[in-house]
Amino acid sequence: MDYFSELGIKMDHKEYNGYVGMSSQKMWSRIKSNYDLNESVGELMKSESRMYEDLLRSDI
């Protein structure tokens, strides 16, 4: 959920759990609308993918 904080989003676990199992496009469309984000859905999806790629390359 740190990723959402970086976007200026305060999201609790209950809301986050509501997105589990949802396609990225649908999830980001809802988040963009709910939080009035400037980024396009495509940009948000690319940013999410880069975050996961970075995590896979890290030692975590």
WOHU-V227115 format. One line per field, one symbol per residue. phi: phi as a letter, one per 30 degrees, with the letter a starting at -180 (. if undefined). burial: # if it has 9 or more other ideal C-beta (glycine too) atoms within 8 Angstrom, else .. A space follows every 10 residues. Layout:
phi=???
burial=???
//
This chain:
phi=.dededcicc bddddeddcd iddeddeddd deddchdddd eddddddddd ddddddddcd
burial=...##.#.#. .....#..#. .#....#### ##..#.#.#. #..##.##.. #.........
//
